[in-house]
Amino acid sequence: MTRHSLTERAALADLLLDVGPDAPTLCEGWTARDLAAHLVVRDRQPIASLGSFLPPLRGYGERTRLRTAAMPYPELIALVRKAPWWSPTGNPLTDPGANTGEFFIHHEDVRRGAPGWQPRTLDPELDAKLWANARFFGRLSLRRFPAALTVAAPGHGEFTGGAGGEPVRLIGAPGELVLFIAGRQRATRVQIDGPAALADRLRTAGLKL
């Protein structure tokens, strides 16, 4: 069985080197260097990485990320490429669950940060893992959206979410849905069936995992 967390990590590291430190990404305000620093902090500075979720640690987390981003770029990418064995997110026990979706999303953040991108054809096993991610995080990310949402991935299944109201149907491949649910709506290939106003609102909602 392929550990897609590792293959996505390796592909992202290769791409970060190819595009260079100043390449744009889908993460607003972040270049490739900024995104790489985020991943290194996530692997190696667990307290600082909590700043993404806990306001009291936000300043500390950002200062740590900026210091990390100042490293020579090749050294920074070498750290992205391999997490230490003691990493709370990168060790063999936690890596598949913590990193498959994370590194797929950030790989696409770099791929789709430049014009001319096309969706990849994914391994069916990776598709299945991303669909599991979409089901789990989608219910959280979409729970307050004011509609009766159905999220469907043809060939994989569907789930319901939202706060209730008019029916809206969000349809796409698992990878596209994971990116959509993670707030990358503008750079996804999905179909939204429902009232136009609600569809527009869903495409611009502040979604996040």
Backbone as CSV, one residue per row, in Angstrom:
resi,resn,N_x,N_y,N_z,CA_x,CA_y,CA_z,C_x,C_y,C_z
1,MET,0.841,-1.190,0.000,0.000,0.000,0.000,0.883,1.250,0.000
2,THR,0.578,2.192,-0.876,1.355,3.418,-0.990,1.048,4.357,0.171
3,ARG,2.091,4.923,0.759,1.882,5.981,1.748,1.841,7.306,0.998
4,HIS,0.638,7.729,0.656,0.480,8.925,-0.174,0.926,10.183,0.545
5,SER,0.947,10.148,1.870,1.495,11.286,2.597,2.953,11.517,2.202
6,LEU,3.705,10.429,1.992,5.110,10.555,1.624,5.278,10.951,0.164
7,THR,4.467,10.389,-0.715,4.603,10.740,-2.130,4.188,12.183,-2.383
8,GLU,3.148,12.660,-1.686,2.746,14.063,-1.840,3.791,14.997,-1.248
9,ARG,4.380,14.604,-0.126,5.444,15.417,0.481,6.619,15.540,-0.488
10,ALA,7.051,14.416,-1.058,8.195,14.439,-1.964,7.903,15.261,-3.219
11,ALA,6.705,15.094,-3.771,6.340,15.850,-4.973,6.273,17.339,-4.683
12,LEU,5.770,17.700,-3.496,5.708,19.113,-3.131,7.116,19.685,-2.971
13,ALA,8.000,18.948,-2.314,9.373,19.438,-2.148,10.037,19.655,-3.502
14,ASP,9.853,18.711,-4.421,10.417,18.874,-5.772,9.851,20.124,-6.446
15,LEU,8.546,20.320,-6.330,7.908,21.460,-6.984,8.370,22.775,-6.366
16,LEU,8.511,22.803,-5.045,8.982,24.028,-4.392,10.367,24.422,-4.894
17,LEU,11.238,23.451,-5.102,12.550,23.758,-5.665,12.436,24.250,-7.098
18,ASP,11.554,23.618,-7.870,11.401,23.987,-9.281,10.884,25.416,-9.447
19,VAL,9.885,25.792,-8.654,9.245,27.102,-8.871,10.015,28.242,-8.220
20,GLY,10.810,27.954,-7.192,11.589,28.985,-6.527,10.846,29.645,-5.380
21,PRO,11.574,30.366,-4.535,11.005,30.867,-3.279,9.928,31.925,-3.439
22,ASP,9.916,32.645,-4.557,8.971,33.758,-4.720,7.728,33.388,-5.502
23,ALA,7.552,32.118,-5.829,6.382,31.693,-6.594,5.105,31.904,-5.788
24,PRO,4.016,32.285,-6.451,2.747,32.474,-5.744,2.126,31.145,-5.347
25,THR,1.255,31.190,-4.363,0.495,30.012,-3.943,-0.960,30.427,-3.764
26,LEU,-1.820,29.457,-3.506,-3.221,29.754,-3.206,-3.426,30.285,-1.797
27,CYS,-2.406,30.188,-0.947,-2.494,30.707,0.423,-2.273,32.214,0.360
28,GLU,-3.306,32.963,0.645,-3.264,34.414,0.460,-2.094,35.038,1.221
29,GLY,-1.272,35.796,0.477,-0.136,36.479,1.078,1.106,35.642,1.236
30,TRP,1.050,34.375,0.882,2.191,33.484,1.060,2.813,33.116,-0.277
31,THR,4.127,33.229,-0.329,4.899,32.691,-1.443,5.267,31.235,-1.150
32,ALA,5.968,30.635,-2.091,6.440,29.262,-1.878,7.318,29.176,-0.629
33,ARG,8.145,30.184,-0.384,9.000,30.195,0.808,8.148,30.213,2.080
34,ASP,7.118,31.037,2.103,6.250,31.125,3.279,5.561,29.786,3.554
35,LEU,5.088,29.163,2.501,4.402,27.878,2.660,5.369,26.807,3.166
36,ALA,6.575,26.793,2.615,7.579,25.830,3.076,7.885,26.036,4.560
37,ALA,8.014,27.288,4.984,8.301,27.568,6.392,7.161,27.084,7.283
38,HIS,5.936,27.282,6.845,4.783,26.782,7.599,4.895,25.278,7.831
39,LEU,5.266,24.540,6.798,5.342,23.082,6.910,6.483,22.647,7.820
40,VAL,7.604,23.359,7.763,8.725,23.021,8.635,8.359,23.267,10.099
41,VAL,7.696,24.381,10.374,7.258,24.664,11.743,6.260,23.607,12.200
42,ARG,5.357,23.238,11.331,4.351,22.219,11.674,5.020,20.901,12.059
43,ASP,6.066,20.517,11.341,6.775,19.265,11.625,7.622,19.339,12.885
44,ARG,8.232,20.519,13.136,9.322,20.579,14.115,9.076,21.478,15.318
45,GLN,8.070,22.318,15.259,7.796,23.252,16.349,6.320,23.150,16.730
46,PRO,5.918,22.076,17.401,4.494,21.834,17.627,3.791,22.933,18.416
47,ILE,4.478,23.555,19.373,3.818,24.628,20.137,3.585,25.837,19.236
48,ALA,4.601,26.202,18.454,4.446,27.335,17.544,3.363,27.062,16.502
49,SER,3.266,25.825,16.044,2.270,25.515,15.012,0.849,25.656,15.532
50,LEU,0.662,25.580,16.850,-0.673,25.764,17.425,-1.179,27.190,17.271
51,GLY,-0.275,28.107,16.916,-0.694,29.479,16.680,-1.689,29.618,15.553
52,SER,-1.770,28.624,14.679,-2.767,28.646,13.603,-4.177,28.475,14.140
53,PHE,-4.292,27.921,15.368,-5.605,27.607,15.930,-5.904,28.348,17.228
54,LEU,-4.843,28.688,17.987,-5.030,29.278,19.305,-4.553,30.727,19.296
55,PRO,-5.452,31.693,19.412,-5.058,33.107,19.348,-3.927,33.501,20.282
56,PRO,-3.856,33.002,21.536,-2.747,33.422,22.400,-1.362,33.046,21.858
57,LEU,-1.306,32.039,21.005,-0.018,31.600,20.454,0.228,32.116,19.041
58,ARG,-0.691,32.928,18.527,-0.595,33.345,17.119,0.675,34.154,16.864
59,GLY,0.982,35.108,17.744,2.173,35.919,17.540,3.446,35.093,17.599
60,TYR,3.521,34.201,18.578,4.694,33.329,18.692,4.833,32.444,17.460
61,GLY,3.717,31.900,17.006,3.756,31.044,15.830,4.216,31.788,14.598
62,GLU,3.749,33.014,14.405,4.142,33.783,13.230,5.607,34.195,13.295
63,ARG,6.082,34.572,14.469,7.510,34.917,14.598,8.387,33.702,14.293
64,THR,7.962,32.539,14.757,8.728,31.318,14.483,8.731,31.014,12.988
65,ARG,7.585,31.194,12.344,7.512,30.932,10.907,8.407,31.895,10.131
66,LEU,8.421,33.175,10.514,9.241,34.161,9.807,10.730,33.875,9.983
67,ARG,11.124,33.457,11.191,12.530,33.082,11.392,12.889,31.877,10.526
68,THR,11.992,30.927,10.465,12.243,29.734,9.658,12.325,30.085,8.183
69,ALA,11.459,30.988,7.731,11.444,31.384,6.323,12.732,32.073,5.896
70,ALA,13.483,32.629,6.864,14.728,33.332,6.536,15.883,32.386,6.239
71,MET,15.681,31.085,6.433,16.740,30.126,6.135,17.072,30.140,4.639
72,PRO,18.277,29.726,4.250,18.549,29.521,2.820,17.506,28.558,2.230
73,TYR,16.999,28.922,1.076,15.859,28.188,0.526,16.137,26.700,0.315
74,PRO,17.256,26.286,-0.242,17.495,24.841,-0.397,17.478,24.087,0.932
75,GLU,18.011,24.715,1.988,17.987,24.070,3.299,16.564,23.951,3.825
76,LEU,15.773,24.972,3.578,14.377,24.953,4.002,13.624,23.807,3.327
77,ILE,13.838,23.641,2.032,13.125,22.584,1.310,13.627,21.206,1.729
78,ALA,14.896,21.101,2.079,15.406,19.816,2.586,14.680,19.423,3.864
79,LEU,14.308,20.402,4.696,13.551,20.107,5.908,12.104,19.754,5.595
80,VAL,11.531,20.380,4.577,10.179,20.004,4.148,10.155,18.549,3.713
81,ARG,11.200,18.131,3.033,11.213,16.816,2.393,11.124,15.661,3.390
82,LYS,11.628,15.839,4.587,11.634,14.723,5.538,11.407,15.232,6.953
83,ALA,10.341,14.767,7.571,10.066,15.131,8.959,10.952,14.303,9.891
84,PRO,11.324,14.847,11.053,12.096,14.053,12.020,11.238,12.941,12.605
85,TRP,11.893,11.902,13.072,11.162,10.731,13.579,10.285,11.071,14.776
86,TRP,10.669,12.116,15.537,9.933,12.462,16.752,8.782,13.440,16.489
87,SER,8.613,13.848,15.258,7.582,14.846,14.941,6.193,14.350,15.338
88,PRO,5.379,15.189,16.007,4.032,14.752,16.365,3.138,14.521,15.161
89,THR,3.467,15.127,14.020,2.664,14.896,12.813,3.375,14.029,11.785
90,GLY,4.705,13.891,11.888,5.448,13.230,10.827,5.996,11.862,11.151
91,ASN,5.768,11.346,12.372,6.292,10.008,12.674,5.419,8.949,11.993
92,PRO,5.915,7.727,11.843,5.183,6.714,11.072,3.776,6.407,11.583
93,LEU,3.519,6.603,12.872,2.193,6.305,13.401,1.165,7.365,13.035
94,THR,1.574,8.624,13.075,0.629,9.713,12.838,0.641,10.222,11.398
95,ASP,1.717,9.937,10.675,1.914,10.544,9.354,0.757,10.334,8.378
96,PRO,0.273,9.124,8.145,-0.775,8.972,7.117,-2.029,9.799,7.408
97,GLY,-2.494,9.763,8.653,-3.704,10.498,8.981,-3.508,11.996,9.013
98,ALA,-2.355,12.440,9.515,-2.129,13.877,9.669,-1.692,14.555,8.389
99,ASN,-1.065,13.810,7.476,-0.365,14.471,6.378,-0.881,14.194,4.979
100,THR,-1.684,13.176,4.772,-2.126,12.893,3.403,-2.901,14.081,2.839
101,GLY,-3.934,14.513,3.557,-4.701,15.664,3.091,-3.893,16.944,3.122
102,GLU,-3.111,17.141,4.182,-2.321,18.364,4.338,-1.372,18.567,3.162
103,PHE,-0.627,17.524,2.813,0.362,17.694,1.751,-0.276,17.673,0.370
104,PHE,-1.388,16.988,0.202,-2.115,17.104,-1.064,-2.572,18.546,-1.259
105,ILE,-3.179,19.135,-0.239,-3.684,20.503,-0.357,-2.545,21.471,-0.659
106,HIS,-1.443,21.361,0.076,-0.362,22.322,-0.142,0.378,22.068,-1.454
107,HIS,0.441,20.814,-1.895,0.973,20.543,-3.234,0.143,21.285,-4.276
108,GLU,-1.187,21.198,-4.132,-2.059,21.896,-5.085,-2.010,23.411,-4.889
109,ASP,-1.750,23.885,-3.670,-1.592,25.328,-3.454,-0.493,25.890,-4.344
110,VAL,0.587,25.139,-4.487,1.692,25.591,-5.332,1.371,25.349,-6.802
111,ARG,0.852,24.172,-7.133,0.516,23.871,-8.533,-0.474,24.891,-9.094
112,ARG,-1.503,25.205,-8.306,-2.588,26.039,-8.804,-2.385,27.521,-8.521
113,GLY,-1.247,27.846,-7.924,-0.942,29.248,-7.679,-0.541,29.996,-8.932
114,ALA,-0.192,29.278,-9.981,0.198,29.872,-11.258,-0.856,29.527,-12.309
115,PRO,-0.991,30.360,-13.340,-1.989,30.062,-14.380,-1.625,28.814,-15.175
116,GLY,-2.655,28.238,-15.809,-2.439,27.116,-16.707,-2.493,25.754,-16.055
117,TRP,-2.853,25.678,-14.784,-2.907,24.386,-14.102,-4.083,23.555,-14.615
118,GLN,-3.932,22.255,-14.448,-5.002,21.297,-14.738,-5.071,20.307,-13.586
119,PRO,-6.266,19.806,-13.246,-6.343,18.786,-12.184,-5.527,17.554,-12.557
120,ARG,-4.923,16.937,-11.563,-4.199,15.691,-11.790,-5.161,14.513,-11.813
121,THR,-4.768,13.460,-12.509,-5.457,12.174,-12.395,-4.821,11.440,-11.224
122,LEU,-5.605,11.199,-10.179,-5.062,10.662,-8.942,-5.201,9.147,-8.866
123,ASP,-4.291,8.528,-8.141,-4.381,7.105,-7.831,-5.712,6.837,-7.110
124,PRO,-6.440,5.787,-7.469,-7.712,5.505,-6.795,-7.600,5.390,-5.284
125,GLU,-6.465,4.883,-4.812,-6.259,4.767,-3.372,-6.177,6.147,-2.716
126,LEU,-5.512,7.100,-3.393,-5.448,8.461,-2.874,-6.822,9.116,-2.939
127,ASP,-7.544,8.886,-4.024,-8.915,9.395,-4.124,-9.748,8.949,-2.922
128,ALA,-9.635,7.674,-2.566,-10.426,7.144,-1.447,-10.039,7.826,-0.135
129,LYS,-8.743,8.065,0.066,-8.302,8.726,1.297,-8.781,10.175,1.336
130,LEU,-8.745,10.844,0.200,-9.203,12.232,0.154,-10.716,12.317,0.350
131,TRP,-11.443,11.332,-0.128,-12.885,11.321,0.104,-13.184,11.155,1.597
132,ALA,-12.409,10.327,2.278,-12.574,10.198,3.728,-12.297,11.525,4.421
133,ASN,-11.272,12.245,3.959,-10.982,13.573,4.495,-12.136,14.528,4.233
134,ALA,-12.667,14.493,3.020,-13.763,15.393,2.664,-14.984,15.144,3.532
135,ARG,-15.300,13.871,3.773,-16.471,13.555,4.603,-16.275,14.061,6.028
136,PHE,-15.091,13.811,6.589,-14.861,14.185,7.986,-14.842,15.700,8.160
137,PHE,-13.999,16.375,7.368,-13.835,17.814,7.550,-14.978,18.611,6.942
138,GLY,-15.633,18.033,5.926,-16.731,18.762,5.301,-17.874,19.024,6.248
139,ARG,-18.182,18.059,7.081,-19.274,18.259,8.037,-18.947,19.384,9.011
140,LEU,-17.666,19.549,9.341,-17.263,20.631,10.234,-17.218,21.969,9.499
141,SER,-16.574,21.977,8.333,-16.371,23.215,7.596,-17.678,23.811,7.086
142,LEU,-18.638,22.955,6.746,-19.866,23.407,6.105,-21.059,23.472,7.050
143,ARG,-20.838,23.188,8.327,-21.982,22.991,9.224,-22.844,24.242,9.391
144,ARG,-22.278,25.423,9.230,-23.043,26.653,9.442,-23.557,27.265,8.139
145,PHE,-23.249,26.648,7.027,-23.703,27.242,5.768,-25.228,27.153,5.687
146,PRO,-25.914,28.249,5.330,-27.376,28.297,5.433,-28.090,27.612,4.269
147,ALA,-27.932,26.315,4.180,-28.611,25.526,3.156,-28.604,24.069,3.592
148,ALA,-29.460,23.278,2.960,-29.421,21.828,3.153,-28.469,21.277,2.096
149,LEU,-27.227,21.083,2.473,-26.169,20.728,1.531,-26.047,19.224,1.366
150,THR,-25.860,18.804,0.131,-25.427,17.450,-0.168,-24.112,17.552,-0.916
151,VAL,-23.089,16.868,-0.429,-21.771,16.862,-1.061,-21.563,15.475,-1.659
152,ALA,-21.316,15.428,-2.955,-21.253,14.144,-3.659,-19.973,14.040,-4.479
153,ALA,-19.352,12.871,-4.408,-18.215,12.526,-5.257,-18.633,11.298,-6.066
154,PRO,-18.926,11.436,-7.357,-19.387,10.303,-8.153,-18.442,9.107,-8.030
155,GLY,-19.025,7.957,-7.727,-18.249,6.743,-7.554,-17.768,6.507,-6.144
156,HIS,-17.961,7.495,-5.276,-17.490,7.372,-3.889,-18.619,7.485,-2.876
157,GLY,-19.606,8.304,-3.153,-20.714,8.455,-2.220,-21.073,9.899,-2.016
158,GLU,-21.815,10.165,-0.960,-22.213,11.527,-0.646,-22.467,11.643,0.855
159,PHE,-22.484,12.893,1.319,-22.866,13.157,2.708,-23.640,14.459,2.744
160,THR,-24.325,14.690,3.850,-25.122,15.895,3.987,-24.519,16.803,5.050
161,GLY,-24.793,18.086,4.925,-24.283,19.062,5.873,-25.056,20.349,5.756
162,GLY,-24.523,21.391,6.319,-25.183,22.682,6.301,-26.142,22.848,7.464
163,ALA,-26.638,24.074,7.595,-27.516,24.417,8.708,-28.985,24.253,8.363
164,GLY,-29.298,23.795,7.157,-30.682,23.617,6.742,-31.181,24.788,5.914
165,GLY,-32.238,24.526,5.169,-32.792,25.542,4.282,-32.992,24.963,2.904
166,GLU,-32.800,25.794,1.885,-32.973,25.331,0.510,-31.897,24.303,0.158
167,PRO,-32.248,23.349,-0.693,-31.262,22.322,-1.048,-30.203,22.844,-2.012
168,VAL,-28.967,22.490,-1.740,-27.833,22.801,-2.604,-27.001,21.533,-2.722
169,ARG,-26.529,21.251,-3.920,-25.744,20.041,-4.155,-24.372,20.442,-4.694
170,LEU,-23.313,20.003,-4.000,-21.924,20.259,-4.385,-21.328,18.950,-4.894
171,ILE,-20.845,18.951,-6.136,-20.416,17.712,-6.792,-18.996,17.891,-7.326
172,GLY,-18.146,16.908,-7.080,-16.796,16.968,-7.617,-16.011,15.723,-7.267
173,ALA,-14.815,15.622,-7.832,-13.895,14.546,-7.468,-13.409,14.768,-6.037
174,PRO,-12.994,13.710,-5.345,-12.576,13.875,-3.943,-11.530,14.953,-3.723
175,GLY,-10.511,14.997,-4.563,-9.478,16.012,-4.388,-10.014,17.420,-4.553
176,GLU,-10.900,17.616,-5.523,-11.494,18.939,-5.722,-12.349,19.331,-4.521
177,LEU,-13.068,18.370,-3.964,-13.909,18.662,-2.805,-13.075,18.994,-1.572
178,VAL,-11.974,18.257,-1.360,-11.100,18.569,-0.230,-10.576,20.003,-0.350
179,LEU,-10.142,20.396,-1.532,-9.647,21.751,-1.731,-10.757,22.781,-1.530
180,PHE,-11.935,22.489,-2.019,-13.073,23.398,-1.856,-13.380,23.592,-0.380
181,ILE,-13.477,22.495,0.349,-13.815,22.539,1.776,-12.724,23.256,2.577
182,ALA,-11.480,23.199,2.082,-10.367,23.863,2.755,-10.251,25.338,2.378
183,GLY,-11.235,25.877,1.665,-11.253,27.298,1.367,-10.607,27.697,0.066
184,ARG,-10.293,26.721,-0.797,-9.675,27.033,-2.096,-10.731,27.011,-3.211
185,GLN,-11.940,27.476,-2.933,-13.048,27.319,-3.869,-12.732,27.861,-5.263
186,ARG,-12.060,29.006,-5.316,-11.846,29.666,-6.609,-10.946,28.852,-7.532
187,ALA,-10.199,27.908,-6.986,-9.257,27.128,-7.795,-9.657,25.669,-7.856
188,THR,-10.957,25.385,-7.856,-11.419,24.006,-7.936,-12.365,23.831,-9.108
189,ARG,-12.482,22.594,-9.544,-13.417,22.230,-10.623,-14.545,21.425,-9.989
190,VAL,-15.594,22.113,-9.612,-16.747,21.472,-8.994,-18.007,21.985,-9.673
191,GLN,-19.101,21.308,-9.392,-20.422,21.720,-9.874,-21.295,22.011,-8.659
192,ILE,-21.997,23.125,-8.678,-22.919,23.463,-7.605,-24.312,23.614,-8.198
193,ASP,-25.234,22.776,-7.746,-26.631,22.824,-8.190,-27.472,23.411,-7.063
194,GLY,-28.208,24.470,-7.377,-29.057,25.101,-6.373,-29.294,26.544,-6.738
195,PRO,-29.983,27.291,-5.891,-30.233,28.702,-6.175,-28.940,29.466,-6.433
196,ALA,-28.954,30.338,-7.431,-27.729,31.036,-7.839,-27.110,31.824,-6.689
197,ALA,-27.929,32.467,-5.879,-27.390,33.272,-4.780,-26.661,32.404,-3.771
198,LEU,-27.231,31.241,-3.476,-26.576,30.343,-2.529,-25.308,29.733,-3.128
199,ALA,-25.358,29.409,-4.422,-24.165,28.873,-5.075,-23.028,29.889,-5.035
200,ASP,-23.343,31.156,-5.319,-22.317,32.203,-5.274,-21.784,32.374,-3.850
201,ARG,-22.678,32.299,-2.887,-22.257,32.460,-1.490,-21.344,31.318,-1.065
202,LEU,-21.653,30.105,-1.517,-20.820,28.950,-1.167,-19.434,29.078,-1.792
203,ARG,-19.375,29.615,-3.015,-18.087,29.753,-3.699,-17.176,30.800,-3.045
204,THR,-17.758,31.698,-2.278,-16.962,32.761,-1.670,-16.939,32.693,-0.147
205,ALA,-17.557,31.647,0.436,-17.610,31.521,1.894,-16.209,31.333,2.458
206,GLY,-15.990,31.782,3.682,-14.695,31.633,4.341,-14.545,30.256,4.948
207,LEU,-14.431,29.249,4.110,-14.322,27.873,4.584,-12.885,27.568,4.980
208,LYS,-12.722,26.657,5.923,-11.391,26.197,6.298,-11.528,24.890,7.062
209,LEU,-10.442,24.112,7.049,-10.423,22.859,7.773,-10.207,23.117,9.261
